[in-house]
Amino acid sequence: MSRSNGRTVSLRDRMLLASIVLAAIVVGVFVATILAVSAARNATKQEARSKNLSVAALRLEKLVLDVENGVRGFALTSDRRFLAPYTDAKAALPDQRKLFRSLATDQPLQATRAKTLDFDIGIYIETFADPVVQFSNRRAAELAYDSEGRRQAASIRNQFAQFIQAENELSRSRERAADSKSRHAIELGVVGLTGSAILILLFAIYLARGIARPVTEAAAGAGQVAAGDLSFRLSQTGPGEVGEFTKSFNEMAERLESTRNELEDQNAQLRESERLKSDLVNTVSHELRTPLSGVMGFTKLLLTREFDPETRRHYLGIVDAQARRLSNLLDDFLDVRRIEEGRFERAQELVDMATLLREEAQLYSQQSPKHEVAVEIDHAPLAVLGNPDRLRQVIGNLISNAIKYSPQGGVVEVSADGGNESVRVEVRDEGMGIPLSQQPQIFTKFFRGDAPASGITGTGLGLAVSRDIVESHGGRIGFTSAEGQGTTFFVELPGANGVKDRQGHDEDQS
Amino acid sequence: MERRKTILICDDEPALRELIRASMDDGFEFAEASDGIVAMELARELSPDMVILDLMLPRLSGLEVLARLSADEQLKDVPVLVITAWNETREDVLAAGADDFVSKPFDPEALRSAVNRLVAA
């Protein structure tokens, strides 16, 4: 899901769409119900009309019968008293005929029948009933009545019977239609209302699941994150903006967590650096005070007491050695400053590493009678380009470490090999080795591992300075070691030819 | 003739052991230890009249040597003078069992008189 495919419907559009569909469905249900109700009403109206028409037909038939009765009574008796039903009926006939005609218009067949009936009634009244009443002669009237009147009256009665039967049938079918349409309207109303209610419920559930629940979860999650649990993540399943929101929330928590972890790491590094600095203060204190004690103490003795020339010379030798030790310590600290400020002088001289190694090996061999420093060089010279003092410092550091970290004594093996392209130097000891856990830190400034506890002196600067010197010469320094089985340090430097190439390349860049 | 008093010097730095020896008056015997283990061995073997102890010792620290000397029935009364380059206070060192204290760099005269005072006591 998400912005990348660009087809995600926004939450606002989803809600709008869902609301419109819901409203349309409800309106449709409502309209259909109204239509059904109105159809049922029409059917009921038509049914009522049929009933009215039947009533009107029966009344009209009664009037016609009254006319016939009056005429027949008069014709048989010539007594005008029997004309009363005729007179009354004749007075009411025009209105009733009009009503009958007007009611019988909505069904074509019945309308035709009604028209014929009405017409026949008119003929009967005009051509038979009225003339009979005019006869004064009873016999003539009786004849007239018997022949034609009887026939016409019978025909009219027949027609009425037919008409009313038809109308009754019509009325029954209309009643059935009205019943079915009412039922239909009620069913539609019930189903529509129930359906709408269910749809509204579904919409509410959708809102609750799609929006309310993720928002509630996000609020709870924000609380947890605020309380410090930065590993908390929301499930990213919300629609549209809610999904974007949970995603952003998770990204925020992610960033907070990684920032906190970075800070914690930095804090740990700072604490470690503080600890190293504090160690350094103690180290410097000890490392400076010891040679200083020698210088000051022997100087004071030489100034205050008398010694024979040989002893005096011996003591002055010690003062000289301790003073130089102080000076070297000072150089080491200054080198650290140079490393930190990134400046290291790069004197470019041809240096023969074979000669340099032999001189250093001899120097340290004299200083530690317990150790034998063996040199093995296959072929000489081994020329590199660089600063001879600095390279001497590196080799001196490695041999001095090899001696210091094999306190029981033993052989320190210095070997070198190489040619024009590169020179490799190895310094191997049979000492205590470097524990695996301390190996990654071995080139870290001021790091001394177990040396302080073992009473091994030093500043923890030698290897850091050495690595910087080797790398500034375009070489690399490394080691292999196992605890209790000694250590082999190696230095690889570009041969004199290689250095020339590198120099040219460097100048192009600067 | 009086027996010559023995002083055990414990320091890992040969130049400082020589300085301590040179600072002393004539008439002492000296034994030297360059680490804490050797210091304890020599102390038990020689029962020296006093111990001069650098706190920064390989293999067994000066404070540990101090504790072992105090715990040893034979050696607990041997006066100990502590030399240190660290920043321990005088109180700390005396509380740990030392009888006197000089810090590096020290004055040879001060060391000499401190040793004489302790050996005489």
Boltz contact constraints between the chains, C-beta under 6 A:
constraints:
  - contact:
      token1: [A, 285]
      token2: [B, 85]
      max_distance: 6.0
  - contact:
      token1: [A, 286]
      token2: [B, 56]
      max_distance: 6.0
  - contact:
      token1: [A, 286]
      token2: [B, 85]
      max_distance: 6.0
  - contact:
      token1: [A, 289]
      token2: [B, 85]
      max_distance: 6.0
  - contact:
      token1: [A, 289]
      token2: [B, 104]
      max_distance: 6.0
  - contact:
      token1: [A, 289]
      token2: [B, 105]
      max_distance: 6.0
  - contact:
      token1: [A, 290]
      token2: [B, 13]
      max_distance: 6.0
  - contact:
      token1: [A, 290]
      token2: [B, 85]
      max_distance: 6.0
  - contact:
      token1: [A, 292]
      token2: [B, 105]
      max_distance: 6.0
  - contact:
      token1: [A, 293]
      token2: [B, 16]
      max_distance: 6.0
  - contact:
      token1: [A, 293]
      token2: [B, 104]
      max_distance: 6.0
  - contact:
      token1: [A, 293]
      token2: [B, 105]
      max_distance: 6.0
  - contact:
      token1: [A, 294]
      token2: [B, 15]
      max_distance: 6.0
  - contact:
      token1: [A, 294]
      token2: [B, 19]
      max_distance: 6.0
  - contact:
      token1: [A, 296]
      token2: [B, 105]
      max_distance: 6.0
  - contact:
      token1: [A, 297]
      token2: [B, 19]
      max_distance: 6.0
  - contact:
      token1: [A, 297]
      token2: [B, 108]
      max_distance: 6.0
  - contact:
      token1: [A, 298]
      token2: [B, 19]
      max_distance: 6.0
  - contact:
      token1: [A, 300]
      token2: [B, 108]
      max_distance: 6.0
  - contact:
      token1: [A, 301]
      token2: [B, 22]
      max_distance: 6.0
  - contact:
      token1: [A, 301]
      token2: [B, 108]
      max_distance: 6.0
  - contact:
      token1: [A, 318]
      token2: [B, 15]
      max_distance: 6.0
  - contact:
      token1: [A, 322]
      token2: [B, 15]
      max_distance: 6.0
  - contact:
      token1: [A, 455]
      token2: [B, 57]
      max_distance: 6.0
  - contact:
      token1: [A, 455]
      token2: [B, 58]
      max_distance: 6.0
